Amino acid sequence: MKTHLRVVLATLVSTVLLAVGLGTAHAAETLSVEEAIANNTGKASVTGYIVGEPQSSDSVVHDNFSNDYAFALADDAEATDTDSMLYVQLPKGLRAEWGLASNPGLMGQRVTVTGDLTAYFAHAGVKNTTEVSDGSTQPTPTTSPEPSETPEPTPTATAEPTPTTSPEPSETPEPTPTATADPTSDPTGYWAEANGKEGAELKAAVNQIISGHNELSYKEVWDALKETDADPNQSGNVLLLYSGRSQSASSNGGGADDWNREHVWAKSHGDFGTAMGPGTDIHHLRPTDTTVNSTRSNKDFDNGGEPVDEAEDCLTDGDSFEPRDEVKGDVARMIMYMAVRYEGTDGEPDLELNDQVDNGKAPYMGKQSVLLEWHAQDPVDDFERNRNDVIQDWQGNRNPFIDHPEWAGSIFA
């Protein structure tokens, strides 16, 4: 009997120790913002304070929020240095409760987010976020079941590093490479004449900077796209815009499985054809599957529709086309570039955005409100930045909304 009792007691002790061990292991998965920035890879939970809405890699606003797509997280509720912040992407299901435009009172609130640690806005971030929860008194209920009895979270309860391992952000003077990779800045002074301007004045200044570019022939566009859209992971291939397929750069043409030159701003919207000027401006010309190009035709951009053959992540209906999520921002920034670059001078069309679809041959593209949403939802990535650099080598001009995403809200307010 005593032997049996000892076995039972030993089993109970082992179970308790195992539970404690599991609780500690679970707690260890929750990181501070500083830790998440330093090791921005893998899936994890991060606890910090909501300190603003990201606008670009080095710009966060703290009031007058424009959307619900993301917030910035920091270890210090009063942080203003973007190098000490983690940018958190909010999927559709979390925006109503956690988006700052809808809930500005969230500023300064301590939360725990769970998702994939990866670059967002070319900045250390969290994408594919699966959960956001109140982090004011926990997040590990296994070790802190009664928040009211533990007003000051202990190291065990919060899984945050102790002050010795997670000091104030000011003690981290050197930003990590991930957090500052390819910031949207102006190292060469390219945008100097536009800096500090807003609205119509900004649009006019940008137009002056990007106009007068080196115009290509339509034949030269083939060779240019083989460089601008080269697959960085497969030498000799290009990435097709709408399908995302990697395809041999030499398989261009008009065949069913070839790729051809897609005018993202449909060339019939302004009737500029494929002559010099907007017809050959590679800022909006992209390799696409010929079948998908034909399906898109000259439709405006909007949400909704049925899946597209050869590009099932895209949707289309009778008067609009919705690209896959990964390039929605790319499409928006190309369209906005065209609306600023071509202002009706020097015999060129005056291209403008409007908030409708089915624009026909009028020099308009829509929907502006949807494009601005896509611009915020899918921020600039490394592929776009490299493409902008390569286009500058070919044409001598740049897309302002890749270098300065925040200008979209000023110009197209």
Stockholm file with secondary structure:
# STOCKHOLM 1.0

chainA/1-413         MKTHLRVVLATLVSTVLLAVGLGTAHAAETLSVEEAIANNTGKASVTGYIVGEPQSSDSVVHDNFSNDYAFALADDAEATDTDSMLYVQLPKGLRAEWGLASNPGLMGQRVTVTGDLTAYFAHAGVKNTTEVSDGSTQPTPTTSPEPSETPEPTPTATAEPTPTTSPEPSETPEPTPTATADPTSDPTGYWAEANGKEGAELKAAVNQIISGHNELSYKEVWDALKETDADPNQSGNVLLLYSGRSQSASSNGGGADDWNREHVWAKSHGDFGTAMGPGTDIHHLRPTDTTVNSTRSNKDFDNGGEPVDEAEDCLTDGDSFEPRDEVKGDVARMIMYMAVRYEGTDGEPDLELNDQVDNGKAPYMGKQSVLLEWHAQDPVDDFERNRNDVIQDWQGNRNPFIDHPEWAGSIFA
#=GR chainA/1-413 SS CHHHHHHHHHHHHHHHHHHHHHHHHHHHTEEEHHHHHHTCCSEEEEEEEEEEEEEETTEEESSSCCCSSEEEEESSTTCCCGGGEEEEECCHHHHHHHCTTTCGGGTTCEEEEEEEEEEETTEEEEEEEEEEEECSSCSCTTTCSCGGGCSSCCHHHHCCCCTTTSCCGGGCCSCCTTTTSSCSCCTTCTTTTTTTCCHHHHHHHHHHHHSSCCCCCHHHHHHHHHHHTBCTTSTTEEECTTTCCEEETTCBSSSTTCEEEEESSCTTTTTCTTSSGGGGCTTSEEEEEHHHHHHHTTCEECSCCEEETTEEEEEECSSEEECCGGGHHHHHHHHHHHHHHCBSCTTCCBCEECSCSCCTTSSEECCHHHHHHHHHHSCCCHHHHHHHHHHHHHHSCCCHHHHCTTHHHHHTC
#=GC SS_cons         CHHHHHHHHHHHHHHHHHHHHHHHHHHHTEEEHHHHHHTCCSEEEEEEEEEEEEEETTEEESSSCCCSSEEEEESSTTCCCGGGEEEEECCHHHHHHHCTTTCGGGTTCEEEEEEEEEEETTEEEEEEEEEEEECSSCSCTTTCSCGGGCSSCCHHHHCCCCTTTSCCGGGCCSCCTTTTSSCSCCTTCTTTTTTTCCHHHHHHHHHHHHSSCCCCCHHHHHHHHHHHTBCTTSTTEEECTTTCCEEETTCBSSSTTCEEEEESSCTTTTTCTTSSGGGGCTTSEEEEEHHHHHHHTTCEECSCCEEETTEEEEEECSSEEECCGGGHHHHHHHHHHHHHHCBSCTTCCBCEECSCSCCTTSSEECCHHHHHHHHHHSCCCHHHHHHHHHHHHHHSCCCHHHHCTTHHHHHTC
//
